[in-house]
Amino acid sequence: MQTSVPGPSSPSTQPTPWRSQRGFSLLEVLVVLAIIGIVTGTVGLGMGAARDSRSLSDDAHRLAQLFPLAQAHARKTGRPVVWQYDTAGYRFVQARRPPLLPAGLATPAAAMAREDFGASGPLRPRRWAPERPVHVRAAPSSSIVFHDEWVSGPHQVELNDGLNTVQLQRAGNGQYRVLP
């Protein structure tokens, strides 16, 4: 009986290209790192856009809470409160009006003397949350002025940061709602 001892000449132990490798080549590692980088970048951009959309929606919800507060303040003081905005942020100002005229007959909001609410309190000046400039479109197109009347009619505010748009609507009964 002949026995054979496996050795280097045995066909079962001949080295094959896939059996002789002990690691990854530099090219394979670079390809995997490039794929990981592309996937990470894509996910990061998607998360940034979602964050800006959420930030714009948060601003709209904040305005939905601040507008009734400005209305209540105007009712309490008997003086109009004007909401001013630009692409960087917004603020509320207390308008002075002649004491004998009702709020509806006072001079337009642009011509009134104004008092700022200061840096503290709920009606303080604020910056928009998204990193991009926010464009505001208000309907009716006149500036938003809160008078001492509880219900001054419906209006709509649209916030747009270039990628996302959120609408804030006031119904005829004075309640605000945010629409995506």
BELGI-V853697 format. One record per residue. N is the residue number from 0. SS is DSSP state (2 for helix, 1 for strand, 0 for the rest). Layout:
# BELGI-V853697
N:SS
N:SS
This chain:
# BELGI-V853697
0:0
1:0
2:0
3:0
4:0
5:0
6:0
7:0
8:0
9:0
10:2
11:2
12:2
13:0
14:0
15:0
16:2
17:2
18:2
19:2
20:0
21:0
22:0
23:0
24:0
25:2
26:2
27:2
28:2
29:2
30:2
31:2
32:2
33:2
34:2
35:2
36:2
37:2
38:2
39:2
40:2
41:2
42:2
43:2
44:2
45:2
46:2
47:2
48:2
49:2
50:2
51:2
52:2
53:2
54:2
55:2
56:2
57:2
58:2
59:2
60:2
61:2
62:2
63:2
64:2
65:2
66:2
67:2
68:2
69:2
70:2
71:2
72:2
73:2
74:2
75:2
76:2
77:0
78:0
79:0
80:1
81:1
82:1
83:1
84:1
85:0
86:0
87:0
88:1
89:1
90:1
91:1
92:1
93:1
94:1
95:0
96:0
97:0
98:0
99:0
100:0
101:0
102:2
103:2
104:2
105:0
106:0
107:0
108:2
109:2
110:2
111:0
112:0
113:1
114:1
115:1
116:0
117:0
118:0
119:0
120:0
121:0
122:0
123:0
124:0
125:1
126:1
127:0
128:0
129:0
130:0
131:0
132:0
133:0
134:1
135:1
136:1
137:1
138:1
139:0
140:0
141:0
142:0
143:1
144:1
145:1
146:0
147:0
148:0
149:0
150:0
151:0
152:0
153:0
154:1
155:1
156:1
157:1
158:1
159:1
160:0
161:0
162:0
163:0
164:1
165:1
166:1
167:1
168:1
169:1
170:0
171:0
172:0
173:0
174:0
175:1
176:1
177:1
178:1
179:0
